[in-house]
Amino acid sequence: MTTTAPELRLESQMPALPRYTVTLPVAPSSNRYWRVWRNRAVRTKEAEAYIAAVKRAVGRRALFLGPVAVTIHWYRAARMGDLDGRLKVALDAFQGSVYENDRQIVELHAYRHEDPAAPRMEITVETRAP
């Protein structure tokens, strides 16, 4: 009986991990995303409009199903606003369009830049090994 050693795969032979990058309008502040109505937190009309804009920008695509890494570059119009207040809004808006649930995020990188001429959010989502 002859046995063979398992095939070794060099890093250069590994398939590239899927990656998705999109440029979006700036997400609303988390202060304007949720409102309490009848003792329940509900999304504002501004939040619903942003989620719809994200879905239009993303279009129909396959969802990331496993762990993901997300990188966000926020180019803000003025020196106002906290980075963390925009992150949750943008990450929530991707649910159901790019990934199933934001619980899949195992790695997160966020950067704030100044660009008064072209405010935007550039977001990259990549798969990560389980």
N, C-alpha and C positions, 0 to 999 in steps of 0.2 A: 504494500500500500504506500503510495507516494503522497506526501502532503506538501503543499506550497505555502510559502509565507504570505501573509496578507499584503495586498498591494499598498504601497506607501504613496501618498499624494503630496507633492511639494506645494508650497503656498502658491506658486505661479500657476498651478494646475487647478486650484480651487475656483469654483465659479464666483463671479462677482456678486456681492450681496445687493439685493434690490434697493434702489434709492429713488426718492421722489422729491422734487424741489418745486415750489410755487411762490410767486410774488403776489401779495394780497394787500388790500387797503389796511390801514392801521386799525387794529381792534379797538373797540370802545373800552374805556376804563372800566374796571370791575365795579366801581361805584355806580356806573350807569347800566350795568348788565342785569342786575337782579333788583327786584322790588318785593316788598312783603305786602301781600293782599290776602285778607281774611286768614291771617296767621300762617300763610304759605308763601314760600319763596317762588316767585314766577319771573320768567325772563321779560325784559322790557321790549317794546316794539323795536328799539334800536338794536337790541341783542338779536332779535329774530331776523332783522334786516341784514345784520352782519353774517349770521349763519347762512342765510339764503345766498349772500354774495360769495361766501366760501364755497358752497355747493356748486354755484355756477362756474366759479373759477376752476375748481377741481374737475368738474364733469363726472362722467361715469367711468370709474376705474375699479380695479380689484382692490379690496381692502387688505392692509397689512393685518395678519392674523396672530402673529407671535410677538415677542418682545421687540421694541423699537427704541431707537435713539432719535431725539429731536434737537435740531439746532435752529434757533431763531435769531435773526438780525432785525432789530427794530430801528428804522431810520425815522426819527421824530422831527416834526416841523418846528418845534420850539423847545426850549429847555424847561419843559414842564412834564410832569407825569412820572410815576414809578415804573420801572421795568417789570417788577413782579405783578403789578396790577393788570398788565396787559397779557402776561403769559397765560394765566388760567383761562382767560376769555378765548385766546387763540387756540389753546389746546382743546378746550371744550368744543369749539366750532369744528374741529377736525373729526370728532366722533361721528361715525357712520358714513363719512366721506373718504377718509384716508385710512383710519384704523377703526376697529370696532369700539374700543373704549380707551380712555386715557390711562387706565390702569396698566396698559401694555407698555407704557413708557418706563424704561429702566435706566435711561441716561438722558440728561437734559443740559443743553448749553444755550446761554442767552447773552446777547450783546446789544448794547444801546449805542446808536450813532446819531449824529446831527446831520440832517439834510432837509433844510427848510423848502428847497425847491421841489423835492420829490419824496414826501413822507410815504412810508410803506413798511411792510413786514415781509422778509424773505425767510421762508421756512423750509427746512429739509428734514425728511423723515427717512430713516434707514433701518433695515432689519438688524437685529442683534441675535447672537446665538442664545438659545435657551439656557 
